[in-house]
């Protein structure tokens, strides 16, 4: 066969080979179908472990109260606020137990935190209606809630 | 140049064989050796939302954003809470300011004041990724950057995602968004790093009222599975055929 017919063919073959060569180096070895379905399980396998290794930030009241802060735990656990996780107000613990760095914790004592539940919305039939509520625009507007109410023992009788 | 039909066909066959040689030297997929287990196939994560217990405090949204390093002041979130107020004239009012990151503290809905006597019913509906059995978002990914694990959670490979946004458009529930920092698609993954360590998802953990629960649907003694099997639950947008794995108690027909 004549040379000018073959020459473009070699170019085409070289081009296809180049694509596969690039694929060989660019696609990770663990990339493929990791299960039954090409549609849903086609991915890089090591990414699953990467997500498992993501850092946990919220440790849980069990860690806070049982292991270190029992003095705060006892009064709190007897109050209606026992259902609230420590870290909801005190911020995520992350590595606080290891470093014992109090500065790493930032307690939120703002009105905005309390009125998440205690702003009266008056929606009949919701659980919100059962929570004691105030109108944030009228109830001691210039004060923080914690100046009068103890969040660890919110009993109004013992105020 | 003269070329008979016979030589043309002969050369075409030869050319095809030559072109297919390098194809067999490399493989499109690496199926067999990579087919080892991903996650524990004996587990199927499912979620239960009890809308009757939700008070709209938004603690779940705050905890989720901090746990998963979602930019706190950006208007994106992996989970959010919607407030529905249905008035007596049968109009549905919905809002979710900043995804309810700071809860619902105002009677006004989208600056609209509704008199308490006009309210027929009102409720809060937490939303999150449904980790569908047939996830539309995974089907449309052109690069294999999002996938379903063996235990049923849909994950996104941040290193592999090209940020094309097809999945964000494909999700019928609107749970996906563009991560402002990593410039890739982002969504709830049931806190995969927590559930695989035996902990609850951050939102489940933060909810003081037990409105959110996560469990193993393959374990029939799991409290979540018990409720889904024995009580009246519903899923969002069942008609899309995505088979969501987030089940709702007390879902109203006004919820979209």
HADDOCK unambig.tbl for C-alpha pairs under 7 A between the chains (distance, minus, plus):
assign (segid A and resid 13 and name CA) (segid B and resid 19 and name CA) 5.84 0.50 0.50
assign (segid A and resid 17 and name CA) (segid B and resid 22 and name CA) 6.14 0.50 0.50
assign (segid A and resid 20 and name CA) (segid B and resid 26 and name CA) 6.66 0.50 0.50
assign (segid A and resid 30 and name CA) (segid B and resid 34 and name CA) 6.03 0.50 0.50
assign (segid A and resid 32 and name CA) (segid B and resid 29 and name CA) 5.44 0.50 0.50
assign (segid A and resid 32 and name CA) (segid B and resid 30 and name CA) 5.49 0.50 0.50
assign (segid A and resid 32 and name CA) (segid B and resid 31 and name CA) 5.96 0.50 0.50
assign (segid A and resid 32 and name CA) (segid B and resid 34 and name CA) 6.59 0.50 0.50
assign (segid A and resid 33 and name CA) (segid B and resid 31 and name CA) 5.74 0.50 0.50
assign (segid A and resid 33 and name CA) (segid B and resid 35 and name CA) 6.70 0.50 0.50
assign (segid A and resid 34 and name CA) (segid B and resid 34 and name CA) 6.14 0.50 0.50
assign (segid A and resid 34 and name CA) (segid B and resid 35 and name CA) 4.82 0.50 0.50
assign (segid A and resid 34 and name CA) (segid B and resid 36 and name CA) 6.89 0.50 0.50
assign (segid A and resid 34 and name CA) (segid B and resid 38 and name CA) 6.83 0.50 0.50
assign (segid A and resid 35 and name CA) (segid B and resid 35 and name CA) 5.96 0.50 0.50
assign (segid A and resid 39 and name CA) (segid B and resid 139 and name CA) 5.76 0.50 0.50
assign (segid A and resid 40 and name CA) (segid B and resid 138 and name CA) 6.06 0.50 0.50
assign (segid A and resid 40 and name CA) (segid B and resid 139 and name CA) 6.61 0.50 0.50
assign (segid A and resid 40 and name CA) (segid B and resid 147 and name CA) 5.30 0.50 0.50
assign (segid A and resid 40 and name CA) (segid B and resid 148 and name CA) 5.56 0.50 0.50
assign (segid A and resid 41 and name CA) (segid B and resid 147 and name CA) 5.32 0.50 0.50
assign (segid A and resid 41 and name CA) (segid B and resid 148 and name CA) 5.67 0.50 0.50
assign (segid A and resid 41 and name CA) (segid B and resid 149 and name CA) 6.92 0.50 0.50
assign (segid A and resid 42 and name CA) (segid B and resid 144 and name CA) 5.58 0.50 0.50
assign (segid A and resid 42 and name CA) (segid B and resid 147 and name CA) 6.47 0.50 0.50
assign (segid A and resid 43 and name CA) (segid B and resid 144 and name CA) 5.05 0.50 0.50
assign (segid A and resid 43 and name CA) (segid B and resid 145 and name CA) 6.12 0.50 0.50
assign (segid A and resid 43 and name CA) (segid B and resid 147 and name CA) 6.35 0.50 0.50
assign (segid A and resid 47 and name CA) (segid B and resid 157 and name CA) 6.00 0.50 0.50
assign (segid A and resid 51 and name CA) (segid B and resid 192 and name CA) 6.61 0.50 0.50
assign (segid A and resid 51 and name CA) (segid B and resid 193 and name CA) 5.89 0.50 0.50
assign (segid A and resid 52 and name CA) (segid B and resid 192 and name CA) 6.19 0.50 0.50
assign (segid A and resid 52 and name CA) (segid B and resid 193 and name CA) 4.16 0.50 0.50
assign (segid A and resid 52 and name CA) (segid B and resid 196 and name CA) 6.78 0.50 0.50
assign (segid A and resid 53 and name CA) (segid B and resid 193 and name CA) 6.24 0.50 0.50
assign (segid A and resid 54 and name CA) (segid B and resid 193 and name CA) 5.62 0.50 0.50
assign (segid A and resid 56 and name CA) (segid B and resid 67 and name CA) 6.77 0.50 0.50
assign (segid A and resid 56 and name CA) (segid B and resid 194 and name CA) 6.64 0.50 0.50
assign (segid A and resid 57 and name CA) (segid B and resid 67 and name CA) 5.44 0.50 0.50
assign (segid A and resid 58 and name CA) (segid B and resid 67 and name CA) 6.73 0.50 0.50
assign (segid A and resid 58 and name CA) (segid B and resid 202 and name CA) 6.89 0.50 0.50
assign (segid A and resid 83 and name CA) (segid B and resid 208 and name CA) 5.06 0.50 0.50
assign (segid A and resid 84 and name CA) (segid B and resid 208 and name CA) 4.90 0.50 0.50
assign (segid A and resid 85 and name CA) (segid B and resid 206 and name CA) 6.21 0.50 0.50
assign (segid A and resid 88 and name CA) (segid B and resid 59 and name CA) 6.89 0.50 0.50
assign (segid A and resid 88 and name CA) (segid B and resid 206 and name CA) 6.49 0.50 0.50
assign (segid A and resid 115 and name CA) (segid B and resid 105 and name CA) 6.13 0.50 0.50
assign (segid A and resid 116 and name CA) (segid B and resid 57 and name CA) 4.58 0.50 0.50
assign (segid A and resid 116 and name CA) (segid B and resid 102 and name CA) 6.63 0.50 0.50
assign (segid A and resid 116 and name CA) (segid B and resid 103 and name CA) 4.93 0.50 0.50
assign (segid A and resid 116 and name CA) (segid B and resid 104 and name CA) 6.11 0.50 0.50
assign (segid A and resid 116 and name CA) (segid B and resid 105 and name CA) 5.82 0.50 0.50
assign (segid A and resid 117 and name CA) (segid B and resid 55 and name CA) 6.97 0.50 0.50
assign (segid A and resid 117 and name CA) (segid B and resid 57 and name CA) 5.28 0.50 0.50
assign (segid A and resid 119 and name CA) (segid B and resid 105 and name CA) 5.33 0.50 0.50
assign (segid A and resid 121 and name CA) (segid B and resid 107 and name CA) 5.81 0.50 0.50
assign (segid A and resid 123 and name CA) (segid B and resid 122 and name CA) 5.77 0.50 0.50
assign (segid A and resid 124 and name CA) (segid B and resid 121 and name CA) 6.93 0.50 0.50
assign (segid A and resid 126 and name CA) (segid B and resid 52 and name CA) 6.43 0.50 0.50
assign (segid A and resid 126 and name CA) (segid B and resid 55 and name CA) 6.95 0.50 0.50
assign (segid A and resid 126 and name CA) (segid B and resid 123 and name CA) 6.20 0.50 0.50
assign (segid A and resid 127 and name CA) (segid B and resid 52 and name CA) 6.78 0.50 0.50
assign (segid A and resid 127 and name CA) (segid B and resid 53 and name CA) 5.70 0.50 0.50
assign (segid A and resid 127 and name CA) (segid B and resid 54 and name CA) 6.61 0.50 0.50
assign (segid A and resid 127 and name CA) (segid B and resid 55 and name CA) 5.62 0.50 0.50
assign (segid A and resid 128 and name CA) (segid B and resid 55 and name CA) 4.56 0.50 0.50
